[in-house]
Amino acid sequence: MPEFDGNCDFDVVKYFLKLLEDDDLSSGIAAIETLLMILEKKHRYNTYPTKYDARGGDGYAQHRSLYSCGGELFCRFITLSLDDRGSMEECREIMLHRGQIFLAKLQNSRNVIAQQAQKFITDGCRVLVHSRSRVVLKALLTAAKANKQFHVYITQGGPDKMGEQMMNEMESAGIDCTLILDAAIGYVMESVDFVMVGAEAVVESGGIVNRVGSFTMALCAREMKKPFYVLAESFKFTRLYPLNQRDLPDEYKANLNDVSKVHPSVDYTPPAYITLLFTDLGILTPSAVSDELIKLYIFVSNYSNHANGSRNYRFVERPDTVRNW
């Protein structure tokens, strides 16, 4: 945990855990909010401690959630376009301003994705979803608010009863839904129009890492020629390239020491089984994900003076910032 100068008694872990009490907030957003708070609380900065503190906080976020790659994008966005000639306080002010822009974009990403999905959620359609996903729930709630009538089948998704929570939330919104066993995917698949799932991570190949059972659902959907749609925010894009289930790092499968004896919490769905990915960067085919990753991590953000209004900040165009932000 980072140490803070002066009289600041800010507790990074406590702050992060407090954010996670909001069930509607993803752990990735909570991690980025924590990193931004570190910037606000620490008063004496140079570039190296900023990255060190941020990555330390992100490491704890990774302990709480899978592939918290948003922290890396956050660090790149706020630090890698700074003019080295500026003072430390100017750099800190720029990083805070850019961090707030970054966070605002991420906080709106779920709404953007939900709107993109509306043309696919039509009156009378039947949707199969896997357990609970915040962004999938947002898309379905948005469709319900538009007075669309549809039916949703929800898998239980494991012993944590996330599927039941998803069902309760949708029933509260007046959505017609049915909770099914995970083993009943094949039975229900022939009755649905498409499958819609979230993702813990979107990897370089265009595949996804998600709650275990997602790959089984994708296999069944492909065999029965049903579209398999993934809804995921761009901060979940990660530079990982698994070839099969064994390529997933063990630390992301379970938190126990003997992984061989533990039921996996996630699985990998290859891009061949995915129809489209709905993201805040647009609706993508799996093959387009690698291009978007290159843009996220390499291309220059060309908003500079426009984003900062009348502030006379100096930015150096370096190929490390997020183009669309």
Secondary structure as UniProt FT lines:
FT   TURN            6..7
FT   HELIX           12..20
FT   TURN            23..24
FT   HELIX           27..41
FT   HELIX           47..64
FT   HELIX           70..79
FT   TURN            80..81
FT   TURN            84..85
FT   HELIX           88..116
FT   HELIX           117..119
FT   TURN            123..124
FT   STRAND          126..129
FT   HELIX           134..145
FT   TURN            146..147
FT   STRAND          151..155
FT   TURN            159..160
FT   HELIX           162..172
FT   TURN            173..174
FT   STRAND          176..180
FT   HELIX           182..184
FT   HELIX           185..189
FT   TURN            190..191
FT   STRAND          194..197
FT   STRAND          201..202
FT   TURN            204..205
FT   STRAND          208..211
FT   TURN            212..213
FT   HELIX           214..223
FT   TURN            224..225
FT   STRAND          228..231
FT   HELIX           234..236
FT   HELIX           245..247
FT   HELIX           250..252
FT   HELIX           259..261
FT   STRAND          266..269
FT   HELIX           271..273
FT   STRAND          276..279
FT   TURN            280..281
FT   STRAND          282..284
FT   HELIX           286..288
FT   HELIX           289..297
FT   HELIX           304..308
FT   TURN            309..310
FT   TURN            319..320
FT   TURN            323..324
//
